[in-house]
């Protein structure tokens, strides 16, 4: 049972007082956890942005290679260059 100087009794309910030291300790632990999550999230956002850029450049290169291979295929290549106005 808690000591009387750590409890609050209004006659109807008996409640323990808030231990400020434990509360501050818990808040600091949650702040550290929050900062860790924010750092991880920022790192993941950076990785995702890099991946998007890599995918875009890869798609552009594939499109250029496909265009080059199609344009080398005889009649279709001539028709394609005529359609594109080259």
N, C-alpha and C positions, 0 to 999 in steps of 0.2 A: 504494500500500500504506500502511496506517495505521502511525503511529509506535508503537513498542513500549510507551510509557507509556499508550497509549490502547487497548491490546488485553489480553485475558486468555487465557493459554495454560496449560491444565492437562495438556498433553502429548498429549491425544487430539484435542481440538477447540480451535480458535482463534476467540475471539469478541471483537467490538468492545465496549468498555465503553459504558454508557449515557451519552449526553451530557445531563446534567441540565438545562442551559440550554435546549436544543432541546426536551426533554420538557416543561418548564414552559411554554415558549412555545406548544407544541401544545395543552397542557391549557387554557391561558388562551383560546386561539382557540376551542376547543370549548366552553368555558363561555360565551363571548360568543355563539356560534352557538346554544347551548341556550337562553339568555335571550331571544334574538330569536325563536326558535320558540315559547317559552312566551308571550311577549307577543302574537304573532300568533294563537296558539291561544285565548288569553283574549279577544282582540278578536273572533275568529270565534264563540266561544261567546256573547258578548254580542249579536252580530248575529243569531245563530240564535234567541236568546230573544226579541228584539224581533220577529223574523219570526213566531214562534209566536203571540205576543200579537196581532200585526196580523191573522193568519189567523183566530184565535179571534174577535176582535171583528168581522171581516168576515163570518164564518159566522153569528154571532149576528144581525148586521144583516140579512143575507139571509133568515134564518129568520123574523125579525119582519116583513120586507116581504112574504114569501110568505104568512105567516099573515094579514096585513092584506088582501092582495089576494084570498085565498080567502074570507075572511069577508065580503067585499063582494059575493059572487056569489050573490045571491038565496037560493033554496031550500037550496043547499049551505051557505051562510053560516048560515042559521037552524038547519040540522041540526047543523052544527059547534058552534054556540054551545049548542044543547040537549045535545049529547054532552059538552061541556066543563062544563056546568052553569052557564052564564052567563045 
